[in-house]
Structures are given as C-alpha cells and as structure tokens.
Amino acid sequence: MVPLVLVVLATVAGIGWARALTSNRDKATSAAAIPARSAAATSAPTTITPTTTAPPSQTTHAIVVPESTSTTMSPSTTQSRRPSLLQRTMVRPTGVAAQMDVDIGGAGGESCSSLYGHLNVRKPTIGVGGEDPSVTEALIGSPVRICLLRFSVGTPIQVTIRSPTGRLERLTAPAPPCDGADCTTETAWGPLPGYQLGTYDVTAAQDDVSVKAKIVVEPAREPSLMVIGSTTDEETRVTVRPGTPVGIAIAGFAPRRSVGLLFYYTPSFDSYPKGLRFRASTTVTTDATGGAIFWLRTSPTDPLGCYLVNTWPPLRAGLSPDPRSLWASQSSWHQFCLQR
C-alpha cells in the first residue's frame, strides 16, 4: 500500500513540475536578434500622393506548405499566450527606417488583354509566357501571372498545377465578366522555398473545356520576399481576417543565415500607401538553398489595416532610388492586410 501512495505522490509532483516549466517557458520572451536602435534620428521619408481605392478583396489562393522546407513555423490558428508579434512593443533596430512608402514609380504590370491581344486568340487559352504564351519560367519566391483567355462568362475556372513529382495545387480563378478577346480573367501562383525545380504542368478547366501550359521553376537569382498567395497585380494585396496565419517566403539569400523581417503598418487600405510606420521585427534562418518560410500568427485583436514586410538588410530588388520606398510594381508581394 505504501509503495502505491509514493507512486501517486511522485506522479502529482511530476505534473506540477511540468506545469511550472510550461508556465515559465510561456513567460519567456525572445531576445532581439537585431541590434537596438541608436539615438540618431532617421531622416523623414520622401512623401507621395496616394491613390485611394476601395478596400482590397479577399484572395482565393490556397496556402500550401511546400514538399520539403526548413519552415520556421507551420501555419496554425492556435494562439499562444504571448501577445501577437504585431502587438508587442519593440525597439526599432539600428539603421532601420522609421517608416516606408510605396512609390507609384517603376515598371507597372500590363493587363492580360494587352499582353496577348496581338495573338488574336479565338479559343480558350492559358497565357503564362511571352511570345509563346503556353510556357514561362518562374523563380522560387516570386509570383507568376496566369492569364485565362476566351473562357465562357459566368463560370469560375479551376486551375491545377502539377509538380514534377505529381503533387497537385488547386486554384480558382473568377469567371470572365464578359465575352471577347479583351475580356479576360486571371490568377497567380508562386513556387515556394523547398519546391522541386523543373517543369510544372498547368491545367485550366471550365465545364468540358480543358487547356494546358507549362511553368519551369528555377532557383531564385537574387534575394526576394513574397507574402504567400500574392499576385502580380500591384493594387491587390493578400487580405485575411485577424487571427489567420500569414505566410512569408524569402529566397535567394545566403544558405543557413539569419535574415531579419521588418513589419511596417498603416491603418489605410490605399493601394499606394505612404508613411507606413515600423511595427515589429523578427528573424528567420535560411535553409541550404537560401530560402525560408515564416508563418506569422496574427491575433483577432491585431490592428486592422495593411502591413508591409521587408528584410534586413533591405532588399534591393523592388526598391526605388529612395531606400525608404518600394516600387508599387513589386510592393504588393510584400504586403498583407487584416480586414474583418
């Protein structure tokens, strides 16, 4: 009888110790991986006149975890006891700009009809490339526009992307709003760190119509950042409800290195916001290919509005001549919005 009592007491003590350890771990805060901001003031950013648009629409892209990654976090809606990263009080790292602008300059994207109108397409077609619309190259960590031409009005188009190993991703493109060669619809897809290199088969199906194209995935050639689900449309940002995880992919960095992620915030839903103010920072470690995915767990109480993500050191691709600005043609890849 005595040994049984001792076993029970030991078990209870073990549970209490485990709970205490868990509690202490939950209370621990991570040390800043980027040096603290110096006392020197940051010069004021170049201002621009924003273009006001309606709040962005919800994206329809599936969030898919790659076949093999060094993902720092997995997508989850489970909230930790600590405040959301976007709600923590953080000191701005040394040398980091206090605010960022989205510059209207830069090479803007053409519409699908302007890209392929000269081909005089008369039947359903996928346009992903240039002179040959049925094939294009995609770099890890960058989105690819998928134009859908001459499909029927009123029915959404199902797009399937098959990897070299047979893994499938499915997207839904909205139905074309009208008939005619100039009336198109589109979606976008971006290969993530960990995706296999090689040729991916793209199939667009609507009712009994099915057409195909190919995307050849190549390694990133320079550092890049993409919010997962981004499109190539400079006025469209990934938009989710607060509490939904947001994936951020980086590629083209040195292997197995720490890369800082900087988050800037504005309550505005303008397509070309200015004065996005520094909100938070964190770090990720790249894998052997120089890529990584960070899943930001947002909270239902996070501030509504739009967030711009940049790296530290800052990316040069997509930057305007002013290092505190991003060209609009690529900044949509760096942004996400929280909207109820």
RASUL-V205851 format. One record per pair of residues at least 24 apart in sequence whose ideal C-beta (glycine too) atoms are under 6 Angstrom apart, sorted by the first residue. I is the first residue (numbers start at 1). J is the second residue. Records with the same first field share a line. If there is no record, write none. Layout:
# RASUL-V205851
I=J ; J
This chain:
# RASUL-V205851
26=81
33=283
34=93 ; 260 ; 281
35=93 ; 94
36=91
37=91 ; 92 ; 93 ; 94
38=94
42=97 ; 98
45=99 ; 101 ; 324
46=322
47=274
48=101 ; 274
50=270 ; 272 ; 273 ; 274
51=271 ; 272
52=270
53=271
55=269
56=236 ; 237 ; 239 ; 337
58=239
59=229 ; 238
60=172
61=229
63=228 ; 247
64=169
66=192 ; 194 ; 195
67=167
68=194
69=193 ; 194 ; 293
70=287 ; 292
71=293
72=284 ; 294
73=295
75=245 ; 295
84=299 ; 302
85=280
86=280 ; 302
90=280
92=278
93=281
97=324
98=278
99=275 ; 276 ; 277
100=264 ; 276 ; 308 ; 324
101=274 ; 325
102=272 ; 273 ; 326 ; 328 ; 331
103=320 ; 325 ; 327
104=272 ; 328
105=320
106=327 ; 329
107=329
108=329
109=232
112=147 ; 184 ; 186
113=182 ; 184
116=149
121=149 ; 150 ; 181
123=150
124=150 ; 151 ; 209 ; 211
125=149 ; 150
126=204 ; 211 ; 213
128=213
134=213
135=214
136=215
137=216 ; 218
138=191 ; 215 ; 217
139=218 ; 220
140=191 ; 219 ; 220 ; 251
141=220 ; 224 ; 226 ; 249 ; 251
142=190 ; 224
143=188 ; 190 ; 230 ; 232
144=189
145=188 ; 232
146=187
147=184 ; 186
148=173 ; 185 ; 204
149=184
151=176 ; 206
153=179
155=206
157=204 ; 206
158=205
159=187 ; 204
160=203
161=189 ; 200 ; 202
162=201
163=196 ; 200
164=196 ; 198
165=196
188=231 ; 232
190=226
191=217
192=249
193=249 ; 251 ; 291 ; 293
220=251 ; 252
222=252 ; 317
223=252 ; 253 ; 315
224=251 ; 252
225=250 ; 311 ; 334
226=333
227=336
230=333
234=328 ; 329 ; 332
235=271
237=332 ; 335 ; 337
238=336
239=337 ; 339
242=298 ; 300 ; 302 ; 338
243=298 ; 300
245=295 ; 297
246=296 ; 336
247=293 ; 295
248=294 ; 309
249=293
250=292
251=291
252=290
253=286 ; 290
254=290
255=286 ; 288 ; 290
257=286
258=283 ; 285
259=284 ; 311
260=312
262=310 ; 312
263=307 ; 309
264=308
265=307
266=305 ; 306
267=305
272=328
276=308
302=338
304=338
306=335 ; 337
307=336
308=334 ; 335
309=334
